[in-house]
Amino acid sequence: MALNFDNLIVDTTAFLNNAQLQELGKNIVTTEDVVSEVRCKRQLRRLIVLPYDLQVKNVEADAVSFITEFAKKTGDFLYLSATDIKLLALTYQLEKQLVGVDHLRTEPILIKTLEPLTSNLPDNIPGFYTPTQQNGNNIIADDGDNENDAESNAEDEDEEENSDSNLQEVPELRFQHADEILQQFSRLSCQTFSSDVNEEKEEEEDEEDSDGAAWITPSNLKRYGQVTQSYNSNEIKSHAVACLTNDFSMQNVLKQIGLNVISLDGKLIKEIRTYVLRCYACFHITPQTTRLFCPKCGNKTLKRVSIKVDSEGKQHVEINFRRPLTARGKKFPLPRPKGGKHAVNPILCEDQRVPQQRLSKLALTKNNPMDPDYIAGVSPFVMRDVSSRSAVINASNRTDIKYWMRKNPNEVIKRRRKK
């Protein structure tokens, strides 16, 4: 039996995958931005003939501000779009109206201990050699130790000689005729056991059945799904509001707040994860996920890592050492710094001064002839700025300064000639 909620807030992934939402919730709610993201003709036709009534609601400003501040604390704000924030705010808004906010968190779980994950493998693994580190005292030995070692080596040599002599004392059995060999074998007494082949086959079948019971097969897939769904349904405190999404950042924010999150299959999501920034130059960890430069060493070497909470309440940092560090922005020398008001220079530190790339006054002028306080001029049409420096280089589209491009910053730009 699938989970059923009174109000189900739906993300774009549900419409893209054609999920049967009428089986998961009574009232299907979404925002206008989510509907506008559906652009495929086939999916738009499905929206017209939905077997349920799709409700589109607006979001309050208080809920949006709460979700924005909460996402900054969990480290997911940079990975959420405006549509995602509005959808999270709508979930929080309906939960606040129908259930209340007493059971919800106002801040994420605080970081108690930051411990890197260590391997719990035993030292003595059969089939593997694990060398142990030797201390300096073991490497440098005294003269007395050398004498003891020499004596032990001499004893080992004596033991080897004795073992060789014992081997030589064994009489060699040489048989010249086949009759002598048969007589030697007849003296041996061997016990014989009768084993039924059918019993061995039955035991093998029993072992196969016992092994197959632990595997999930197409025959027992439904039974395992019912067990997990019943287990999830017992843990839900309220069936009033839930959000359906596959975005990991949205799921983390919702779970940190304490809201219900389900997947496309109707399964309840229970895992909580928080992200922090770790500097791979000085190994400093900061919970401020909006920073670009390390607060300790000042380099742009911050990398997002996840933190998990165990059953004891301790938090462990999960670092993926298999993922190589990218060399983008580090393989080319720095370009020559350029001056002027509209120069684009690489940002190398957090407190670097950036020129104010403002447009000209002529480009900022607005013309509204329908305004009652409008003063008529020479022409009722607005004047476009086409001759200033900012208009020539198109400064309005250069607000976002990219201090490292994908190509070589020292490469000469080829400009097209005017025909």
MARKE-733514 format. One record per residue (C-alpha): x, y, z. Coordinates in steps of 0.25 Angstrom, whole numbers, padded with zeros to 4 digits. Example, Ala and Ser with C-alpha at 12.3 -4.5 7.8 and 13.67 -1.06 7.14 Angstrom:
BEGIN
ATOM / 0049 / -0018 / 0031
ATOM / 0055 / -0004 / 0029
! end
This chain:
BEGIN
ATOM / 0000 / 0000 / 0000
ATOM / 0006 / 0013 / -0004
ATOM / 0007 / 0025 / 0005
ATOM / -0005 / 0035 / 0004
ATOM / -0005 / 0050 / 0008
ATOM / -0015 / 0060 / 0009
ATOM / -0007 / 0071 / 0002
ATOM / 0005 / 0067 / -0008
ATOM / 0014 / 0078 / -0013
ATOM / 0020 / 0073 / -0026
ATOM / 0033 / 0076 / -0033
ATOM / 0035 / 0076 / -0048
ATOM / 0041 / 0062 / -0048
ATOM / 0027 / 0056 / -0045
ATOM / 0021 / 0062 / -0058
ATOM / 0033 / 0059 / -0066
ATOM / 0033 / 0044 / -0062
ATOM / 0017 / 0043 / -0063
ATOM / 0016 / 0039 / -0048
ATOM / 0002 / 0034 / -0043
ATOM / 0000 / 0045 / -0033
ATOM / -0014 / 0042 / -0030
ATOM / -0010 / 0029 / -0023
ATOM / 0000 / 0037 / -0014
ATOM / -0009 / 0049 / -0010
ATOM / -0023 / 0055 / -0010
ATOM / -0019 / 0069 / -0013
ATOM / -0008 / 0071 / -0023
ATOM / -0002 / 0085 / -0021
ATOM / 0009 / 0092 / -0029
ATOM / 0014 / 0106 / -0032
ATOM / 0013 / 0114 / -0045
ATOM / 0028 / 0113 / -0048
ATOM / 0028 / 0098 / -0048
ATOM / 0017 / 0097 / -0058
ATOM / 0025 / 0107 / -0067
ATOM / 0037 / 0098 / -0067
ATOM / 0029 / 0087 / -0074
ATOM / 0031 / 0090 / -0089
ATOM / 0031 / 0077 / -0097
ATOM / 0018 / 0076 / -0105
ATOM / 0016 / 0062 / -0100
ATOM / 0017 / 0066 / -0086
ATOM / 0008 / 0078 / -0088
ATOM / -0003 / 0069 / -0094
ATOM / -0002 / 0061 / -0081
ATOM / -0004 / 0073 / -0073
ATOM / -0017 / 0076 / -0080
ATOM / -0023 / 0062 / -0078
ATOM / -0019 / 0060 / -0063
ATOM / -0028 / 0050 / -0056
ATOM / -0027 / 0059 / -0044
ATOM / -0029 / 0074 / -0041
ATOM / -0016 / 0081 / -0041
ATOM / -0016 / 0093 / -0031
ATOM / -0006 / 0105 / -0033
ATOM / -0004 / 0113 / -0021
ATOM / 0005 / 0126 / -0018
ATOM / 0016 / 0126 / -0008
ATOM / 0017 / 0136 / 0004
ATOM / 0029 / 0145 / 0006
ATOM / 0031 / 0140 / 0020
ATOM / 0032 / 0126 / 0016
ATOM / 0042 / 0129 / 0005
ATOM / 0051 / 0137 / 0014
ATOM / 0051 / 0125 / 0024
ATOM / 0055 / 0115 / 0014
ATOM / 0066 / 0124 / 0008
ATOM / 0072 / 0126 / 0022
ATOM / 0071 / 0111 / 0026
ATOM / 0077 / 0106 / 0013
ATOM / 0089 / 0115 / 0015
ATOM / 0091 / 0109 / 0028
ATOM / 0090 / 0095 / 0023
ATOM / 0100 / 0098 / 0011
ATOM / 0089 / 0095 / 0000
ATOM / 0086 / 0110 / -0004
ATOM / 0096 / 0110 / -0016
ATOM / 0090 / 0098 / -0022
ATOM / 0075 / 0102 / -0021
ATOM / 0068 / 0110 / -0032
ATOM / 0057 / 0120 / -0030
ATOM / 0047 / 0110 / -0034
ATOM / 0052 / 0100 / -0023
ATOM / 0052 / 0111 / -0012
ATOM / 0038 / 0114 / -0015
ATOM / 0034 / 0100 / -0015
ATOM / 0040 / 0098 / -0002
ATOM / 0034 / 0110 / 0003
ATOM / 0020 / 0105 / -0001
ATOM / 0022 / 0092 / 0007
ATOM / 0026 / 0100 / 0019
ATOM / 0014 / 0109 / 0017
ATOM / 0004 / 0098 / 0016
ATOM / 0010 / 0091 / 0028
ATOM / 0010 / 0104 / 0036
ATOM / -0005 / 0106 / 0033
ATOM / -0010 / 0092 / 0035
ATOM / -0001 / 0085 / 0045
ATOM / 0007 / 0096 / 0052
ATOM / 0022 / 0099 / 0054
ATOM / 0024 / 0093 / 0068
ATOM / 0030 / 0080 / 0062
ATOM / 0039 / 0087 / 0052
ATOM / 0053 / 0092 / 0054
ATOM / 0057 / 0106 / 0052
ATOM / 0072 / 0103 / 0051
ATOM / 0079 / 0091 / 0045
ATOM / 0086 / 0081 / 0054
ATOM / 0098 / 0087 / 0060
ATOM / 0112 / 0081 / 0057
ATOM / 0117 / 0074 / 0070
ATOM / 0129 / 0066 / 0065
ATOM / 0136 / 0066 / 0052
ATOM / 0143 / 0053 / 0050
ATOM / 0148 / 0047 / 0037
ATOM / 0143 / 0033 / 0033
ATOM / 0154 / 0023 / 0036
ATOM / 0154 / 0008 / 0030
ATOM / 0149 / -0002 / 0041
ATOM / 0156 / -0013 / 0033
ATOM / 0164 / -0023 / 0042
ATOM / 0179 / -0023 / 0042
ATOM / 0181 / -0038 / 0039
ATOM / 0173 / -0041 / 0027
ATOM / 0175 / -0055 / 0021
ATOM / 0182 / -0054 / 0007
ATOM / 0187 / -0039 / 0009
ATOM / 0200 / -0034 / 0014
ATOM / 0199 / -0022 / 0023
ATOM / 0213 / -0017 / 0027
ATOM / 0214 / -0011 / 0040
ATOM / 0222 / 0002 / 0043
ATOM / 0235 / 0000 / 0050
ATOM / 0240 / 0010 / 0061
ATOM / 0254 / 0015 / 0062
ATOM / 0257 / 0007 / 0074
ATOM / 0254 / -0006 / 0066
ATOM / 0262 / -0002 / 0054
ATOM / 0275 / 0002 / 0062
ATOM / 0279 / -0010 / 0070
ATOM / 0290 / -0011 / 0081
ATOM / 0302 / -0020 / 0081
ATOM / 0296 / -0030 / 0090
ATOM / 0284 / -0031 / 0081
ATOM / 0294 / -0035 / 0070
ATOM / 0300 / -0046 / 0078
ATOM / 0287 / -0052 / 0081
ATOM / 0283 / -0051 / 0066
ATOM / 0296 / -0058 / 0062
ATOM / 0293 / -0069 / 0073
ATOM / 0279 / -0071 / 0068
ATOM / 0283 / -0072 / 0053
ATOM / 0293 / -0083 / 0057
ATOM / 0282 / -0091 / 0064
ATOM / 0274 / -0090 / 0052
ATOM / 0285 / -0095 / 0043
ATOM / 0287 / -0107 / 0053
ATOM / 0272 / -0110 / 0052
ATOM / 0272 / -0110 / 0037
ATOM / 0284 / -0120 / 0037
ATOM / 0277 / -0129 / 0047
ATOM / 0264 / -0129 / 0038
ATOM / 0273 / -0132 / 0026
ATOM / 0279 / -0144 / 0033
ATOM / 0265 / -0149 / 0037
ATOM / 0261 / -0148 / 0023
ATOM / 0273 / -0157 / 0019
ATOM / 0270 / -0167 / 0029
ATOM / 0256 / -0171 / 0022
ATOM / 0258 / -0184 / 0015
ATOM / 0255 / -0183 / 0000
ATOM / 0244 / -0192 / -0005
ATOM / 0248 / -0198 / -0018
ATOM / 0239 / -0209 / -0025
ATOM / 0244 / -0216 / -0036
ATOM / 0232 / -0225 / -0039
ATOM / 0217 / -0222 / -0039
ATOM / 0214 / -0233 / -0029
ATOM / 0222 / -0227 / -0018
ATOM / 0214 / -0214 / -0020
ATOM / 0201 / -0221 / -0019
ATOM / 0205 / -0228 / -0006
ATOM / 0209 / -0214 / 0000
ATOM / 0195 / -0209 / -0004
ATOM / 0188 / -0221 / 0002
ATOM / 0193 / -0218 / 0015
ATOM / 0186 / -0205 / 0016
ATOM / 0173 / -0204 / 0023
ATOM / 0164 / -0194 / 0018
ATOM / 0150 / -0191 / 0023
ATOM / 0139 / -0189 / 0012
ATOM / 0126 / -0181 / 0014
ATOM / 0114 / -0182 / 0005
ATOM / 0107 / -0169 / 0001
ATOM / 0094 / -0167 / -0006
ATOM / 0094 / -0158 / -0018
ATOM / 0080 / -0154 / -0016
ATOM / 0083 / -0149 / -0002
ATOM / 0094 / -0140 / -0007
ATOM / 0085 / -0134 / -0017
ATOM / 0074 / -0132 / -0007
ATOM / 0084 / -0124 / 0002
ATOM / 0089 / -0116 / -0010
ATOM / 0075 / -0112 / -0013
ATOM / 0072 / -0108 / 0001
ATOM / 0085 / -0100 / 0001
ATOM / 0080 / -0093 / -0012
ATOM / 0066 / -0090 / -0006
ATOM / 0072 / -0084 / 0007
ATOM / 0082 / -0075 / -0002
ATOM / 0070 / -0071 / -0011
ATOM / 0062 / -0067 / 0001
ATOM / 0072 / -0056 / 0004
ATOM / 0071 / -0050 / -0010
ATOM / 0061 / -0041 / -0016
ATOM / 0055 / -0048 / -0029
ATOM / 0044 / -0044 / -0038
ATOM / 0035 / -0053 / -0030
ATOM / 0037 / -0047 / -0016
ATOM / 0039 / -0033 / -0021
ATOM / 0025 / -0029 / -0017
ATOM / 0026 / -0035 / -0004
ATOM / 0038 / -0027 / 0000
ATOM / 0032 / -0014 / -0005
ATOM / 0020 / -0016 / 0004
ATOM / 0029 / -0018 / 0016
ATOM / 0037 / -0006 / 0013
ATOM / 0025 / 0003 / 0011
ATOM / 0018 / -0002 / 0023
ATOM / 0031 / 0001 / 0031
ATOM / 0031 / 0015 / 0025
ATOM / 0017 / 0018 / 0028
ATOM / 0018 / 0015 / 0043
ATOM / 0029 / 0026 / 0044
ATOM / 0020 / 0037 / 0039
ATOM / 0015 / 0046 / 0050
ATOM / 0005 / 0054 / 0041
ATOM / -0001 / 0051 / 0027
ATOM / -0005 / 0066 / 0024
ATOM / 0006 / 0071 / 0016
ATOM / 0018 / 0064 / 0008
ATOM / 0027 / 0068 / -0003
ATOM / 0030 / 0060 / -0015
ATOM / 0044 / 0062 / -0022
ATOM / 0057 / 0055 / -0026
ATOM / 0066 / 0067 / -0024
ATOM / 0076 / 0063 / -0013
ATOM / 0078 / 0078 / -0008
ATOM / 0063 / 0080 / -0007
ATOM / 0061 / 0067 / 0001
ATOM / 0072 / 0070 / 0010
ATOM / 0066 / 0084 / 0014
ATOM / 0052 / 0078 / 0016
ATOM / 0058 / 0067 / 0025
ATOM / 0066 / 0077 / 0033
ATOM / 0053 / 0085 / 0035
ATOM / 0045 / 0072 / 0039
ATOM / 0036 / 0072 / 0027
ATOM / 0031 / 0059 / 0020
ATOM / 0039 / 0056 / 0007
ATOM / 0035 / 0044 / -0002
ATOM / 0041 / 0039 / -0016
ATOM / 0034 / 0036 / -0029
ATOM / 0031 / 0022 / -0024
ATOM / 0024 / 0027 / -0011
ATOM / 0035 / 0023 / -0002
ATOM / 0038 / 0032 / 0010
ATOM / 0052 / 0038 / 0011
ATOM / 0059 / 0038 / 0024
ATOM / 0074 / 0041 / 0023
ATOM / 0079 / 0055 / 0027
ATOM / 0091 / 0061 / 0021
ATOM / 0098 / 0074 / 0023
ATOM / 0109 / 0080 / 0015
ATOM / 0121 / 0088 / 0019
ATOM / 0133 / 0094 / 0012
ATOM / 0147 / 0088 / 0013
ATOM / 0160 / 0094 / 0009
ATOM / 0169 / 0084 / 0002
ATOM / 0181 / 0093 / 0004
ATOM / 0180 / 0095 / 0019
ATOM / 0169 / 0085 / 0022
ATOM / 0161 / 0096 / 0030
ATOM / 0146 / 0093 / 0030
ATOM / 0136 / 0104 / 0030
ATOM / 0121 / 0103 / 0031
ATOM / 0119 / 0116 / 0023
ATOM / 0115 / 0110 / 0010
ATOM / 0114 / 0124 / 0003
ATOM / 0129 / 0127 / 0003
ATOM / 0138 / 0125 / -0009
ATOM / 0152 / 0127 / -0002
ATOM / 0157 / 0120 / 0010
ATOM / 0155 / 0128 / 0023
ATOM / 0169 / 0122 / 0028
ATOM / 0179 / 0122 / 0017
ATOM / 0171 / 0131 / 0007
ATOM / 0172 / 0122 / -0005
ATOM / 0161 / 0118 / -0014
ATOM / 0162 / 0103 / -0010
ATOM / 0149 / 0101 / -0004
ATOM / 0142 / 0088 / -0007
ATOM / 0128 / 0083 / -0002
ATOM / 0127 / 0071 / 0006
ATOM / 0116 / 0064 / 0013
ATOM / 0114 / 0061 / 0028
ATOM / 0106 / 0050 / 0033
ATOM / 0099 / 0048 / 0047
ATOM / 0101 / 0034 / 0053
ATOM / 0092 / 0027 / 0064
ATOM / 0100 / 0033 / 0075
ATOM / 0098 / 0048 / 0070
ATOM / 0112 / 0050 / 0065
ATOM / 0115 / 0056 / 0052
ATOM / 0125 / 0050 / 0042
ATOM / 0131 / 0057 / 0030
ATOM / 0131 / 0049 / 0017
ATOM / 0142 / 0052 / 0008
ATOM / 0143 / 0045 / -0006
ATOM / 0158 / 0043 / -0008
ATOM / 0156 / 0036 / -0021
ATOM / 0150 / 0048 / -0028
ATOM / 0163 / 0056 / -0034
ATOM / 0164 / 0071 / -0031
ATOM / 0162 / 0079 / -0044
ATOM / 0173 / 0087 / -0050
ATOM / 0164 / 0097 / -0056
ATOM / 0169 / 0111 / -0054
ATOM / 0183 / 0106 / -0049
ATOM / 0190 / 0102 / -0062
ATOM / 0192 / 0116 / -0069
ATOM / 0199 / 0128 / -0064
ATOM / 0192 / 0140 / -0059
ATOM / 0189 / 0150 / -0070
ATOM / 0194 / 0164 / -0070
ATOM / 0185 / 0173 / -0061
ATOM / 0176 / 0183 / -0069
ATOM / 0172 / 0197 / -0065
ATOM / 0160 / 0205 / -0067
ATOM / 0145 / 0205 / -0062
ATOM / 0141 / 0192 / -0070
ATOM / 0153 / 0183 / -0068
ATOM / 0151 / 0169 / -0066
ATOM / 0163 / 0164 / -0057
ATOM / 0164 / 0151 / -0049
ATOM / 0159 / 0151 / -0035
ATOM / 0170 / 0146 / -0026
ATOM / 0166 / 0149 / -0012
ATOM / 0154 / 0152 / -0004
ATOM / 0156 / 0167 / -0002
ATOM / 0160 / 0170 / -0016
ATOM / 0154 / 0183 / -0021
ATOM / 0145 / 0183 / -0033
ATOM / 0142 / 0195 / -0042
ATOM / 0128 / 0200 / -0042
ATOM / 0123 / 0196 / -0056
ATOM / 0112 / 0205 / -0057
ATOM / 0105 / 0209 / -0069
ATOM / 0104 / 0223 / -0075
ATOM / 0094 / 0233 / -0070
ATOM / 0088 / 0233 / -0084
ATOM / 0086 / 0218 / -0084
ATOM / 0079 / 0219 / -0070
ATOM / 0069 / 0229 / -0074
ATOM / 0054 / 0224 / -0075
ATOM / 0043 / 0229 / -0084
ATOM / 0029 / 0228 / -0079
ATOM / 0019 / 0237 / -0087
ATOM / 0007 / 0232 / -0080
ATOM / 0012 / 0237 / -0066
ATOM / 0004 / 0249 / -0061
ATOM / 0017 / 0256 / -0057
ATOM / 0023 / 0254 / -0071
ATOM / 0031 / 0266 / -0076
ATOM / 0030 / 0266 / -0092
ATOM / 0044 / 0268 / -0098
ATOM / 0049 / 0269 / -0112
ATOM / 0044 / 0255 / -0116
ATOM / 0034 / 0245 / -0109
ATOM / 0043 / 0233 / -0112
ATOM / 0055 / 0229 / -0102
ATOM / 0069 / 0232 / -0107
ATOM / 0078 / 0219 / -0108
ATOM / 0093 / 0220 / -0104
ATOM / 0101 / 0215 / -0115
ATOM / 0114 / 0223 / -0114
ATOM / 0119 / 0222 / -0100
ATOM / 0130 / 0212 / -0095
ATOM / 0120 / 0204 / -0087
ATOM / 0110 / 0203 / -0099
ATOM / 0122 / 0199 / -0109
ATOM / 0127 / 0187 / -0100
ATOM / 0113 / 0183 / -0096
ATOM / 0115 / 0185 / -0081
ATOM / 0101 / 0182 / -0077
ATOM / 0104 / 0167 / -0080
ATOM / 0117 / 0167 / -0073
ATOM / 0112 / 0168 / -0059
ATOM / 0116 / 0154 / -0055
ATOM / 0132 / 0154 / -0055
ATOM / 0137 / 0141 / -0058
ATOM / 0151 / 0141 / -0053
ATOM / 0155 / 0128 / -0059
ATOM / 0150 / 0124 / -0073
ATOM / 0151 / 0110 / -0079
ATOM / 0161 / 0115 / -0089
ATOM / 0175 / 0121 / -0088
ATOM / 0173 / 0135 / -0082
ATOM / 0185 / 0140 / -0090
ATOM / 0180 / 0135 / -0103
ATOM / 0178 / 0146 / -0114
ATOM / 0164 / 0149 / -0117
ATOM / 0161 / 0149 / -0132
ATOM / 0152 / 0160 / -0136
ATOM / 0144 / 0159 / -0149
ATOM / 0146 / 0170 / -0159
ATOM / 0134 / 0179 / -0163
ATOM / 0130 / 0177 / -0177
! end
